[in-house]
Amino acid sequence: MNMLWPGALILFVLLPLIVGVYIWILRRRRRFAVRYSSLSLVREAAASQSWLRKHLPFLLFLSALASLVLALSRPVATIMVPSDRATIILAIDVSRSMCSTDIPPNRLQAAKEAALKFVRNDQSGRQIGIVAFAGFAELIQPPTKELGPLEDAISNLTPARRTAIGSAILRSIDAIAEVDERVAPSDISAAPQAPQPQLPEEELVPHIIVLLTDGSSNAGPFPLTAAEQAVERGIRVYTIGFGTTNNTSPMDCGDPFQEFDQFGGGGFGSPFGGGGGGFRREIDEETLRQVADLTGGAYYMATSADELQNVFQSLPTYLIATRETIEISVFFTAFAALLAVFALLLSFRWHPLT
């Protein structure tokens, strides 16, 4: 617990002074003698008044003053609360392997339908952003709560060449940094470092990245290097491996793409770099697991459209929380008032004026 006005704690020096005045008053009262016709009356009165009844009201009053001093110092506490300002970034692979028909009608269309259902069923009010990645990654829809733009961004995803998982993570970090000043943008020039320990739960930001891919990274930064930057910023990354193993199914994302590659290695509205070269259809599960474990997320495997729907539904968005610093002086003030009232009631009951 911290204090906004710690200097107010100096008022605690008044408490020993008040105790001293109280003791002085008690001793002064003893100097005045009252004559009784019988000493037995004095002994009976003294025995009937216990030490607790005599001093408890004053002790309660003293505690009330101490609580008021704490209230004056304006104590604050940091707590974790559910946040509706959290951001979820969906990073979706649109590489050519997503045209595979092992999951009908093809992987990309199944991924679109799962993502659309996810954004339509989101009742948390949290912002959702869309990052598409192939040879590089691009934010095609900044974080928003509006359903229409999210549906349009997902529906318009088109395939392109190569797979840059590390770029997708870095671009997702940048998308989060644009809406939360506490998060630093990614650093593309950052050199690989030794794995960093995961931040404590209370230091994690309330944002997550959900990365869906059906392959292994063959362009851009190494995924684990990008994941280290997510760790430094307290961002969880949940990874989803999508597709069947040992896949030999044909690709079908449209005849123009297959025959002429009219996007020039591009997709989702702008040309990609990365050139030719083929692609691997097998999922790099080991790297996806390492990315998730490193950042405090989790890895999911989906080999069908139904499994992917279930994965999206089970994403642990309930973990999203934010740190808030609140002033709690009102609790100390209320406690002081309660003690003071209790002290007065006991005093009037045990030591009536008449």
N, C-alpha and C positions, 0 to 999 in steps of 0.2 A: 504494500500500500504506500503510495506517494502522497505528498502534500503540495498543494498549489501555493499556500502561504505558510511555509514551515516556521517563519519567524513568530507566528502567533503562539507557538508552543512555549515561548518564554513566560506566558501567563501562568504556566504550571507553578512558578515560584510563589504565586499567591496562595496556593493551597497549604503549604506548611505555615504560612503566616496566619491563615484562617484557623488552622488547628491550634496554633499558639494562642490566639485570641480566645478560642473556645475553652482551652485549659485554664487560661487566666480568669475567665468569668466564673468557671466552676470553683476555683480556689477562692476567689473573692467572696462568693456567696457563703462559703464555709465560715467566713469571719463573723458573720452575723448570727448571733445565738438567739434562739427562741426558747423561752422558759415554758416548760410543760409542768403540769401538776404531777405527772408521773413519768418516770423514765421508761416504763414498760410501753407507753404509747410511742415513744421515739423508736425503740427497738422494733416494734411491730410495723411501723411505717417504713423503716429502712429495709426490713426483710421483704416487705411486699413489693418493693420496687427493684426489679432485677437490673443487672448491668445492661442487658440487651434492650430493655424498655427505656432505659435512661439515655443510651447513646445511639441506638439504631437510627432514629430520625436524622440526627446530625450526620451520620455516616452516609446515609442515602443522599442527603443534601450535598455533601462533599463529592460524592460520585457524580451527581448531576452536574456540578460545576466542572469536574474533569471532562465529562462528555461534551459540555459546551465549548471548552477550550479546544478539544479535538475538532469540533464542528467549525470553529473559527479558523482553523488551519486549512480548511477545505480539502479534506482527504479525497483521493480519487482511486479508482480500481479499474483494472483492465479485465474485461470479460469477453467470452466468446458467445456470439449470438448468431442465429440464422440470418443470412443476408439476402435481400432481394436485389442487391446491387452487384451480385456475383455475375461472372461472365463464363459462358461455356463456348469454347471454340471447337467446331467440328472440322477437322482436317481430313478431307476425303481424297483418296487416291483416284486419279483419272488417267492413269497410264494405260497403254494399249492392251495390257493383259486383262484389264477390267472388261474387255469385250468378250472374254471367254464365256461360252454358253454352258459350262458345267453347272451353273446355277441359273436356271431359266428366268426371264428370257436372256439375260446376261448378267454378269456380276455388277456392272455399273448401274443398270436399271434396278436391280434388287437393292443395291446400296441407296439409291435415290429414294425408293419407296420406304425403306426403313428410316432414313433421315427425315423424310417428310412426316411420317407418323410420329417421330420423336418430337419435332417442333410443334406439331399440331396438338399433341397431348401434354405439352409442357404447361403445368398449372402453377409453377412456382413464381412466375413473373420475372425470371432471370433473363438477362440478355443472352442471345445466341449469335455467334458469328460463324461465317463459313469461309474456310480456306481450301482451295483446290490445288492439288500438286501433281506434277508429272516430272518433267525435266527441271522445273523450278516451281516455286510455290507462290501463289497470289491470293490476297484477301479479296474475294469476290463479293462478300457482304459483310460490312462492319457490324459489330455487335448491336443488336436491336431487339426490341420486344414486339415489333410489328410482324405479323405472320405473313402478310403478302410478299414483302421483299425476300423473306427467307424461302418461301415456296418458289419464287421465281429463280432465285440463285441456285437452288438445288435442282430444279427441273431443267435448267439450261446447261448443266454440266455436260461437257463433251470430252472425248478421249484425246490423249496426246502421247508423245513418246517419253520413255525413260521414267525413273522413279527417284525422287529426291526426298527421302524421309527426313533427313536432317534439316533441309530447307523448310519443310512443312512445320517442324517444331519451332524454328527460329521465327518464321513469319507469324505463327500463332502467338508467340511471346510478344512480338511487336504489336499485334492487334490488341492484346491485353494491356500493353503499356500505353496505348493511345487512349484508353478509357480509365486507367488507374495510374495516377502519378507516382504511386509508391513503387511501381514495377518499372525497372530500368529496361530500355530497349535492348534487343539482342546485339551482340558484337560479333560480326562476321569474321573479324580478324583475330578473334580470341584463339590462342593456341590450346591444343588438348592438354588437360590437366589430370592429375590423379583424381580418382573418384572422390567427390565431396560427400561428407556425411549428410544424411537427410535432416532438414531443419525440424526442430520440435513442432508438435502439432499447433501450439499457440502462435508460432511464427510463420505458418503457411498462409498465403493469401487466399481469398475466397474464390479463386478462379481455377478452372481445369481445362485441359486440352484432351479431346477425344480424337485419336488418330486411327483412321481405318485404311488398311492397305492389303493388297493381295500378293505382294512380291517382296523383293529385297532391294535395298537402296543401291543404285548404280549411278548416281549423280549427286552433286552438291556436297555439303559437309557430312562428315561421318555422324550417324544418328546419336551415338553415345556422347560425342562432343557437344552436340546441340542439347542433349538431355542434361548435361552438366550445367548449362546456363539456366535451364528450367529449375534445377535444384537450387542454384544460387538465389533465385527469385522466389522460391517457395511455391512453385507451380506444379501441381500434380499432372502427370500425363497418363491417360488410360489408352492402351493400344488394343486394336482389334485386328486379328488376322482373318481375312475373309477369302474363302475358296476351298476347293477340295485338293487333296494331295495327289501327286502323280497324275495330274490332269492332262488329258490329250484331246479335250473337246475343241471344236473349231471356234473361231472368233466371229462375232457378228455384232458390229456397232453401226452397220449401214454400209451399203455397197460403195458409195463415193469414198468413204474413208479407207476401206480395204483396198480398193483398186487404184485410187489416185493419190491418196494421202493428202487431200486438198488443204489440210491445215498446215502443211509444211512443217510438220513436227510440232504443231501448235495444238490449241484446244481452249475451251471455255472462253472464246472470244478474242484471244490474242496469241500471236505465234510464240512458240517455245524455242529455246535454243536446245542444244544437246545433240543435234544431228541424228544420224542413224544408229546402227548397231542393233540389235535385237533386245530382248528382255527375258528375264527369267520368270517362269510361272510359279515357282515354288515360294512359299512364304518363309521369310527369315524369322522363324519363331524365337530363336535364341536372342536375337538383337531386340525384338519387340518386348520380350520378357525383361531383358536387362534395362531397357528404357523405362518400363513401368516400375520395376523394383527400385531403380535408382531414384526416381522422383516421388515415390510413395503412392503410385497409382496401382493399376492391376492390368493383367493381360487377359484377353478373351479370345477364344477361337470360335468361328462360326463357319460351318460347312454347308449351310443352306439358308434360304431366305427367312425361314421361320426362326432358325437359330439366331440370325442377325437381329430380327425383330426383338427376340427375347433379350439379347445382349443390350440393346438400346434401352429397353424397359428396366433392366436391372442396373444400369449405370448408377453408381453411388452418389448422385447429386445431393443426397441428404447430408453428405459430409461438408458441403459448402457452408462456411461460417466466416464471420469477420470479427476482428478484434475491435472493441469499442471501449474507449476510456470515459467513464462516467464519474461525476462527482457524487459522493455518498455522504456529504455533510448533513443532509436532511435526516438520515437515519440516526446520526449521533444527536442531532437536535431533538428529534422525537423521543429518543431514549432518555435524554436529560429531562425533558418535560415530564415523562412518565415517572422517573425517580423522584422529581421534585413534588409532584402531586401525591405520590405514595408517602413521602416523608411528611407532608403536611397532614395527611389523614391520620397517620400513626401518632403524630405529635398531638393533634386535637383529641384523639381517643385516649391516649395514655397520660396526657398532661393537660387536661381541660383548664380553660382560663377561669371557670367558675366552679 
